[in-house]
């Protein structure tokens, strides 16, 4: 397989998978009054506990200005707090509030209740095959990128 065919096939698969996951999540997330991108921010903050705007922007693939504006919106909803670094006021730390954490847990519980019965039809070995394949794809992409 050449790079052109590989690129088209992988892009089609990723787009289809992404759209399917987003449609599944959107039904639940919309009922909580947050967008998909805002949900990504909440998930990243849950992972890192306290992030800078720059780190958060990198994690969600956004420009720092866009991440900052999104955090302002989430702060108005009382889902995150933003705190300036007293040593360097250009740096802003962001963290989940208790309300933000509760919202995230609610979404996760609803998602689990909705999806786990279907996922139970698949074995751990099935999921390992998927994860191993995705890891191999990541390795191929990293090697292609490092050649530049």
Backbone as CSV, one residue per row, in Angstrom:
resi,resn,N_x,N_y,N_z,CA_x,CA_y,CA_z,C_x,C_y,C_z
1,UNK,0.856,-1.171,0.000,0.000,0.000,0.000,0.905,1.238,0.000
2,UNK,0.577,2.205,-0.838,1.376,3.427,-0.856,0.793,4.459,0.117
3,UNK,1.544,5.541,0.328,1.167,6.553,1.322,-0.148,7.240,0.968
4,UNK,-0.430,7.416,-0.290,-1.669,8.092,-0.699,-2.883,7.260,-0.296
5,UNK,-2.863,5.978,-0.651,-3.980,5.102,-0.284,-4.085,4.961,1.238
6,UNK,-2.947,4.775,1.897,-2.919,4.677,3.359,-3.563,5.910,3.978
7,UNK,-3.167,7.075,3.518,-3.678,8.334,4.056,-5.201,8.421,3.893
8,UNK,-5.712,8.133,2.688,-7.152,8.208,2.448,-7.924,7.223,3.332
9,UNK,-7.444,6.000,3.406,-8.164,4.982,4.180,-8.167,5.309,5.672
10,UNK,-7.015,5.730,6.187,-6.936,6.066,7.614,-7.792,7.285,7.929
11,UNK,-7.718,8.321,7.085,-8.542,9.520,7.316,-10.028,9.189,7.304
12,UNK,-10.468,8.336,6.373,-11.877,7.945,6.317,-12.289,7.201,7.584
13,UNK,-11.437,6.287,8.030,-11.745,5.537,9.250,-11.796,6.451,10.470
14,UNK,-10.807,7.319,10.601,-10.762,8.229,11.757,-11.972,9.152,11.751
15,UNK,-12.319,9.696,10.597,-13.487,10.578,10.494,-14.752,9.832,10.903
16,UNK,-14.939,8.629,10.387,-16.127,7.840,10.694,-16.201,7.487,12.175
17,UNK,-15.078,7.070,12.744,-15.029,6.726,14.174,-15.317,7.962,15.018
18,UNK,-14.684,9.064,14.680,-14.857,10.307,15.428,-16.314,10.776,15.386
19,UNK,-16.912,10.746,14.210,-18.309,11.165,14.084,-19.238,10.259,14.891
20,UNK,-18.982,8.968,14.838,-19.803,8.032,15.601,-19.702,8.252,17.101
21,UNK,-18.476,8.430,17.585,-18.286,8.690,19.009,-18.926,10.013,19.415
22,UNK,-18.729,11.036,18.591,-19.302,12.344,18.901,-20.822,12.297,18.944
23,UNK,-21.447,11.583,18.019,-22.911,11.476,18.023,-23.403,10.752,19.269
24,UNK,-22.689,9.725,19.677,-23.049,8.988,20.883,-22.927,9.879,22.119
25,UNK,-21.819,10.606,22.205,-21.581,11.482,23.357,-22.478,12.716,23.354
26,UNK,-22.704,13.279,22.180,-23.430,14.549,22.088,-24.817,14.470,22.705
27,UNK,-25.506,13.367,22.519,-26.850,13.209,23.079,-26.822,13.420,24.592
28,UNK,-25.818,12.862,25.238,-25.701,12.978,26.690,-25.152,14.343,27.083
29,UNK,-24.093,14.768,26.438,-23.414,16.013,26.799,-24.329,17.217,26.630
30,UNK,-25.096,17.256,25.539,-25.995,18.389,25.303,-26.973,18.587,26.451
31,UNK,-27.425,17.496,27.044,-28.396,17.608,28.138,-27.779,18.235,29.392
32,UNK,-26.455,18.299,29.449,-25.766,18.913,30.585,-25.377,20.374,30.310
33,UNK,-25.708,20.870,29.121,-25.469,22.269,28.803,-24.034,22.635,28.487
34,UNK,-23.253,21.646,28.050,-21.881,21.934,27.617,-21.697,21.416,26.194
35,UNK,-20.700,21.978,25.511,-20.389,21.546,24.147,-19.365,20.415,24.199
36,UNK,-19.132,19.807,23.051,-18.133,18.736,22.975,-16.743,19.257,23.349
37,UNK,-16.392,20.434,22.863,-15.069,20.983,23.155,-14.961,21.347,24.634
38,UNK,-16.029,21.888,25.193,-16.019,22.178,26.635,-15.858,20.890,27.439
39,UNK,-16.471,19.825,26.961,-16.322,18.522,27.613,-14.871,18.068,27.564
40,UNK,-14.201,18.273,26.411,-12.779,17.935,26.300,-11.971,18.685,27.352
41,UNK,-12.276,19.952,27.550,-11.569,20.761,28.544,-11.778,20.164,29.932
42,UNK,-13.008,19.833,30.258,-13.299,19.262,31.579,-12.559,17.937,31.783
43,UNK,-12.531,17.098,30.762,-11.829,15.811,30.856,-10.331,16.042,31.072
44,UNK,-9.739,16.962,30.320,-8.304,17.252,30.481,-8.006,17.798,31.871
45,UNK,-8.869,18.662,32.372,-8.656,19.206,33.716,-8.801,18.117,34.778
46,UNK,-9.667,17.172,34.538,-9.814,16.054,35.470,-8.543,15.215,35.489
47,UNK,-7.908,15.072,34.328,-6.666,14.295,34.234,-5.508,14.986,34.934
48,UNK,-5.361,16.276,34.703,-4.164,16.966,35.202,-4.413,17.723,36.507
49,UNK,-5.642,17.828,36.931,-6.059,18.535,38.135,-5.878,20.040,38.026
50,UNK,-4.670,20.513,37.828,-4.423,21.943,37.622,-3.534,22.076,36.395
51,UNK,-4.005,22.842,35.404,-3.259,23.047,34.160,-3.099,24.536,33.919
52,UNK,-2.094,24.879,33.153,-2.030,26.242,32.647,-2.893,26.299,31.398
53,UNK,-3.279,27.500,31.008,-4.041,27.666,29.774,-3.251,27.090,28.602
54,UNK,-1.943,27.330,28.557,-1.107,26.821,27.466,-1.096,25.310,27.406
55,UNK,-0.947,24.656,28.566,-0.961,23.191,28.602,-2.317,22.650,28.155
56,UNK,-3.364,23.310,28.602,-4.714,22.904,28.240,-4.939,23.057,26.732
57,UNK,-4.482,24.178,26.179,-4.606,24.412,24.737,-3.891,23.315,23.957
58,UNK,-2.684,22.966,24.369,-1.939,21.886,23.707,-2.702,20.566,23.783
59,UNK,-3.258,20.275,24.948,-3.940,18.992,25.161,-5.183,18.848,24.295
60,UNK,-5.895,19.947,24.049,-7.129,19.854,23.256,-6.921,20.285,21.810
61,UNK,-5.682,20.638,21.450,-5.370,21.029,20.074,-5.974,22.363,19.684
62,UNK,-5.885,23.319,20.582,-6.491,24.624,20.370,-5.451,25.725,20.528
63,UNK,-5.743,26.893,20.011,-4.897,28.061,20.251,-5.105,28.514,21.699
64,UNK,-4.066,29.034,22.349,-4.214,29.487,23.739,-5.341,30.510,23.931
65,UNK,-5.531,31.406,22.969,-6.615,32.388,23.078,-7.984,31.743,23.092
66,UNK,-8.158,30.716,22.263,-9.435,29.994,22.238,-9.654,29.213,23.531
67,UNK,-8.599,28.591,24.032,-8.715,27.845,25.288,-9.045,28.797,26.433
68,UNK,-8.427,29.975,26.425,-8.691,30.959,27.460,-10.153,31.410,27.434
69,UNK,-10.662,31.705,26.236,-12.064,32.126,26.100,-13.008,31.016,26.564
70,UNK,-12.677,29.772,26.231,-13.517,28.655,26.641,-13.526,28.509,28.162
71,UNK,-12.355,28.715,28.768,-12.272,28.611,30.223,-13.065,29.731,30.899
72,UNK,-13.092,30.899,30.291,-13.913,31.995,30.823,-15.385,31.600,30.808
73,UNK,-15.818,30.993,29.719,-17.206,30.529,29.613,-17.502,29.470,30.674
74,UNK,-16.587,28.519,30.830,-16.778,27.465,31.833,-16.733,28.026,33.247
75,UNK,-15.958,29.080,33.456,-15.906,29.720,34.769,-17.249,30.395,35.081
76,UNK,-17.849,31.025,34.078,-19.170,31.642,34.271,-20.219,30.598,34.636
77,UNK,-20.043,29.382,34.127,-20.946,28.276,34.454,-20.575,27.617,35.780
78,UNK,-19.523,28.147,36.429,-19.029,27.648,37.715,-18.490,26.217,37.644
79,UNK,-17.963,25.847,36.462,-17.421,24.506,36.277,-15.912,24.465,36.442
80,UNK,-15.242,25.612,36.286,-13.797,25.703,36.473,-13.468,26.986,37.231
81,UNK,-12.264,27.007,37.794,-11.730,28.242,38.364,-10.450,28.577,37.613
82,UNK,-10.229,29.871,37.460,-8.995,30.363,36.838,-8.276,31.208,37.870
83,UNK,-6.968,30.965,38.018,-6.160,31.682,38.999,-4.862,32.116,38.350
84,UNK,-4.526,33.376,38.488,-3.257,33.875,37.949,-2.114,33.442,38.857
85,UNK,-0.991,33.110,38.238,0.217,32.769,38.973,0.743,34.053,39.611
86,UNK,0.871,34.103,40.935,1.332,35.338,41.582,2.770,35.720,41.195
87,UNK,3.550,34.749,40.772,4.933,35.016,40.386,5.045,35.508,38.946
88,UNK,4.072,35.152,38.108,4.065,35.576,36.710,2.609,35.648,36.267
89,UNK,2.036,36.827,36.286,0.606,36.995,36.034,0.185,36.668,34.607
90,UNK,1.149,36.435,33.711,0.798,36.005,32.359,0.321,34.565,32.362
91,UNK,0.694,33.822,33.387,0.331,32.411,33.484,-0.958,32.275,34.283
92,UNK,-1.923,31.563,33.701,-3.214,31.333,34.355,-3.385,29.836,34.575
93,UNK,-3.675,29.462,35.817,-3.941,28.070,36.163,-5.451,27.845,36.117
94,UNK,-5.847,26.679,35.639,-7.263,26.333,35.543,-7.467,25.001,36.241
95,UNK,-8.558,24.899,36.985,-8.885,23.629,37.644,-10.401,23.456,37.689
96,UNK,-10.826,22.207,37.832,-12.252,21.891,37.957,-12.769,22.344,39.312
97,UNK,-13.990,22.846,39.339,-14.669,23.086,40.605,-15.365,21.788,41.010
98,UNK,-15.912,21.765,42.188,-16.680,20.594,42.613,-17.880,20.397,41.693
99,UNK,-18.499,21.509,41.279,-19.636,21.437,40.358,-19.196,20.872,38.996
100,UNK,-18.012,21.276,38.525,-17.483,20.750,37.269,-17.190,19.268,37.357
101,UNK,-16.621,18.863,38.480,-16.322,17.454,38.698,-17.608,16.628,38.776
102,UNK,-18.616,17.163,39.455,-19.906,16.468,39.552,-20.555,16.316,38.176
103,UNK,-20.481,17.380,37.355,-21.038,17.328,36.008,-20.334,16.242,35.194
104,UNK,-19.025,16.214,35.279,-18.248,15.214,34.542,-18.610,13.806,34.991
105,UNK,-18.732,13.582,36.287,-19.117,12.260,36.801,-20.512,11.881,36.329
106,UNK,-21.427,12.848,36.309,-22.788,12.570,35.832,-22.791,12.121,34.378
107,UNK,-22.023,12.815,33.553,-21.926,12.446,32.135,-21.325,11.050,32.003
108,UNK,-20.255,10.784,32.756,-19.608,9.474,32.688,-20.549,8.357,33.121
109,UNK,-21.339,8.592,34.180,-22.275,7.573,34.654,-23.365,7.298,33.617
110,UNK,-23.881,8.368,33.024,-24.919,8.206,32.004,-24.363,7.491,30.774
111,UNK,-23.148,7.848,30.390,-22.496,7.205,29.250,-22.274,5.722,29.529
112,UNK,-21.809,5.406,30.724,-21.580,4.003,31.089,-22.886,3.220,31.068
113,UNK,-23.949,3.795,31.634,-25.241,3.105,31.661,-25.765,2.864,30.247
114,UNK,-25.500,3.807,29.361,-25.979,3.710,27.984,-25.151,2.744,27.138
115,UNK,-23.837,2.772,27.314,-22.951,2.045,26.394,-22.431,0.711,26.919
116,UNK,-22.285,0.564,28.220,-21.694,-0.664,28.747,-22.428,-1.940,28.354
117,UNK,-23.782,-1.927,28.295,-24.443,-3.171,27.861,-24.016,-3.615,26.456
118,UNK,-23.850,-2.681,25.543,-23.396,-3.025,24.195,-21.948,-3.490,24.223
119,UNK,-21.109,-2.773,24.972,-19.688,-3.132,25.021,-19.468,-4.495,25.667
120,UNK,-20.398,-4.930,26.500,-20.281,-6.238,27.154,-20.324,-7.378,26.139
121,UNK,-20.807,-7.092,24.936,-20.846,-8.112,23.881,-19.462,-8.413,23.318
122,UNK,-18.471,-7.570,23.649,-17.121,-7.730,23.142,-16.207,-8.208,24.268
123,UNK,-15.218,-8.999,23.916,-14.302,-9.542,24.921,-13.147,-8.568,25.169
124,UNK,-12.436,-8.803,26.255,-11.227,-8.026,26.526,-10.221,-8.200,25.387
125,UNK,-10.190,-9.392,24.812,-9.281,-9.644,23.686,-9.651,-8.772,22.487
126,UNK,-10.955,-8.572,22.250,-11.389,-7.688,21.162,-10.851,-6.271,21.379
127,UNK,-10.959,-5.799,22.601,-10.489,-4.440,22.896,-8.972,-4.347,22.803
128,UNK,-8.279,-5.397,23.178,-6.814,-5.411,23.050,-6.392,-5.336,21.585
129,UNK,-7.110,-6.039,20.719,-6.812,-5.985,19.282,-6.977,-4.548,18.778
130,UNK,-8.055,-3.892,19.181,-8.299,-2.504,18.760,-7.199,-1.586,19.276
131,UNK,-6.882,-1.695,20.559,-5.864,-0.827,21.164,-4.496,-1.092,20.546
132,UNK,-4.164,-2.358,20.342,-2.873,-2.680,19.708,-2.791,-2.126,18.290
133,UNK,-3.876,-2.233,17.540,-3.905,-1.687,16.185,-3.752,-0.171,16.190
134,UNK,-4.433,0.489,17.108,-4.325,1.951,17.207,-2.910,2.351,17.625
135,UNK,-2.304,1.585,18.514,-0.925,1.870,18.939,0.045,1.709,17.784
136,UNK,-0.178,0.680,16.986,0.674,0.462,15.815,0.504,1.609,14.821
137,UNK,-0.723,2.063,14.628,-0.976,3.206,13.753,-0.243,4.446,14.271
138,UNK,-0.310,4.661,15.574,0.395,5.804,16.168,1.898,5.697,15.918
139,UNK,2.442,4.509,16.046,3.868,4.295,15.785,4.212,4.614,14.326
140,UNK,3.387,4.145,13.392,3.629,4.422,11.972,3.600,5.926,11.714
141,UNK,2.595,6.604,12.246,2.474,8.054,12.042,3.663,8.783,12.659
142,UNK,4.064,8.386,13.859,5.240,9.026,14.499,6.490,8.837,13.665
143,UNK,6.669,7.637,13.108,7.855,7.376,12.277,7.802,8.184,10.981
144,UNK,6.608,8.305,10.398,6.488,9.139,9.195,6.804,10.596,9.517
145,UNK,6.330,11.053,10.637,6.550,12.441,11.041,8.031,12.711,11.332
146,UNK,8.711,11.757,11.930,10.105,11.961,12.291,11.022,11.984,11.061
147,UNK,10.543,11.518,9.937,11.351,11.513,8.717,11.420,12.887,8.077
148,UNK,10.623,13.797,8.503,10.566,15.133,7.882,11.646,16.022,8.411
